[in-house]
Amino acid sequence: MTAQTACRTATPTGVVAAPAGLDRAEWLAVRRTGIGGSEVAAVLGMSRYTSPYEVYLDKRGELPLDRPQPAVLAEAAFWGQTHEPTIARVFAERTGLGVIEGPGTLAHVERRWMLANVDRYVLTPGESTPSSLLEIKTRSAYQLDEWLRGIPDGPALQTHWYLAVTGYQHAHVAALLGGNRLLVHRVERDEQLVEHLVELVGRFWQGVLDGTPPPIDGSAATEDLLGHLYDVRTDAVTVADPDDVLPLLDRRRELHERVARAESELRELDNRLKAVAGEAEVVKVRGEAAFTWRQNGTFSQKRFTATHPDLAEQYRHTVDALDTKRLAAERPDTFRAFRARRLIVPNPKETAA
């Protein structure tokens, strides 16, 4: 690293890629120039909400820049941002460390595609230069046990990515659980993990530059993305390469047959267990409850109505619901635009017939 380069660094290995205070559109455009910490888990296929394929399309500019988030994620993000200043202040009070905001989006001094939007920087008492960083999280109380055991994978990867970008030797993670429990973890830099992340994410980024997408995976995030990605052309036909499609169809049929066999075997086992239970709700083996068969499942409205028609009429009420049949009849194009796409693969016997 040259002396001129060192002078421009905001952290040991981080330079300012974009200043703080950008409007949202500008900030989102900056994010497309590389991979940020919140995207690392998705790139590695470890996110429940985003797939590698979606990150790829976003970085290639093939998705809307500011597409809406699911309502649950948007609400979580709102409260995370709202609580962030309070969590930073309490972290400083409880640890005795100084906390300051940063200069904006950072990039690695040599690999400018490695980006970091650090929540806060940490000052050792008596020092004017930050020595580490603070990552802030707001999580549900249901995740308390997981956070008591340590930092979950997603935030851990994000924090180590920030260490890779900034060059710091350690970081702090402060997580507010359920709105009333603050846990603080210190993360020491793991050089092997840093190198591994840079290699794996670097390969992904090279694919973005080359226009080579990652493989389509089996995640729910990819399924959801593909279901809403394309503007459907009615009755349009794609002529596909048999070498690409036929092995997939063969494998799909094989898996469907395997699932059907497994479901049949599982149903047989369940029925045998139910026969053992008979009239009992609890079955014990060696003094311990082995399984239960309680009458607390789905209420059968059809059977109840047939058996007690008068009672059913007393407890019937009108539900305020969207009249989709009328919408389909009066505005068929609008109705079709919001219908889910269904994948239907004909049975080979049906095709032959």
FENMO-V95335 format. One record per pair of residues at least 12 apart in sequence whose C-alpha atoms are under 8 Angstrom apart, sorted by sequence separation. I is the first residue (numbers start at 0). GAP is how many residues later the second one is. If there is no record, write none. Layout:
I|GAP + I|GAP
This chain:
17|12 + 42|12 + 104|12 + 120|12 + 121|12 + 158|12 + 171|12 + 172|12 + 280|12 + 281|12 + 16|13 + 41|13 + 103|13 + 104|13 + 119|13 + 120|13 + 171|13 + 172|13 + 279|13 + 280|13 + 118|14 + 119|14 + 158|14 + 171|14 + 172|14 + 280|14 + 117|15 + 118|15 + 119|15 + 170|15 + 171|15 + 276|15 + 38|16 + 101|16 + 117|16 + 118|16 + 169|16 + 170|16 + 276|16 + 101|17 + 117|17 + 118|17 + 169|17 + 170|17 + 100|18 + 101|18 + 169|18 + 170|18 + 100|19 + 101|19 + 168|19 + 169|19 + 273|19 + 99|20 + 100|20 + 168|20 + 98|21 + 99|21 + 167|21 + 98|22 + 99|22 + 98|23 + 99|23 + 97|24 + 98|24 + 134|24 + 33|25 + 96|25 + 97|25 + 31|26 + 32|26 + 96|26 + 97|26 + 162|26 + 31|27 + 96|27 + 97|27 + 31|28 + 96|28 + 158|28 + 31|29 + 95|29 + 159|29 + 159|30 + 163|30 + 162|31 + 87|32 + 143|33 + 159|33 + 160|33 + 142|34 + 143|34 + 150|34 + 159|34 + 163|34 + 132|35 + 147|35 + 149|35 + 28|36 + 131|36 + 134|36 + 136|36 + 138|36 + 140|36 + 141|36 + 146|36 + 160|36 + 27|37 + 130|37 + 131|37 + 132|37 + 133|37 + 134|37 + 135|37 + 136|37 + 137|37 + 138|37 + 139|37 + 140|37 + 27|38 + 131|38 + 132|38 + 133|38 + 134|38 + 135|38 + 136|38 + 137|38 + 138|38 + 139|38 + 140|38 + 131|39 + 132|39 + 133|39 + 134|39 + 135|39 + 136|39 + 137|39 + 138|39 + 139|39 + 24|40 + 131|40 + 133|40 + 137|40 + 138|40 + 24|41 + 137|41 + 117|44 + 115|45 + 115|46 + 114|47 + 87|48 + 86|49 + 115|49 + 114|50 + 115|50 + 113|51 + 83|52 + 83|53 + 82|55 + 107|56 + 79|57 + 107|57 + 79|58 + 106|58 + 107|58 + 78|59 + 105|59 + 106|59 + 105|60 + 33|78 + 34|78 + 35|78 + 36|78 + 33|79 + 34|79 + 35|79 + 36|79 + 32|80 + 33|80 + 34|80 + 35|80 + 36|80 + 33|81 + 35|81 + 19|82 + 19|83 + 20|83 + 90|83 + 18|84 + 19|84 + 30|84 + 18|85 + 19|85 + 17|86 + 18|86 + 87|86 + 15|87 + 16|87 + 17|87 + 86|87 + 15|88 + 16|88 + 17|88 + 86|88 + 15|89 + 16|89 + 86|89 + 15|90 + 16|90 + 14|91 + 15|91 + 13|92 + 14|92 + 112|92 + 9|93 + 13|93 + 14|93 + 90|93 + 13|94 + 14|94 + 12|95 + 13|95 + 12|96 + 8|100 + 4|104 + 46|107 + 45|108 + 227|112 + 40|113 + 226|113 + 226|114 + 40|116 + 39|117 + 40|117 + 39|118 + 10|119 + 38|119 + 36|120 + 37|120 + 36|121 + 39|121 + 36|122 + 36|124 + 35|125 + 36|125 + 59|148 + 58|149 + 59|149 + 13|151 + 59|151 + 12|152 + 13|152 + 55|152 + 12|153 + 13|153 + 11|154 + 12|154 + 10|155 + 11|155 + 10|156 + 11|156 + 43|156 + 10|157 + 43|157 + 55|157 + 42|158 + 55|158 + 52|160 + 39|161 + 42|161 + 52|161 + 51|162 + 52|162 + 52|163 + 34|166 + 50|166 + 50|168 + 53|168 + 52|169 + 34|170 + 50|170 + 33|171 + 47|171 + 48|171 + 49|171 + 50|171 + 53|171 + 47|172 + 48|172 + 49|172 + 47|173
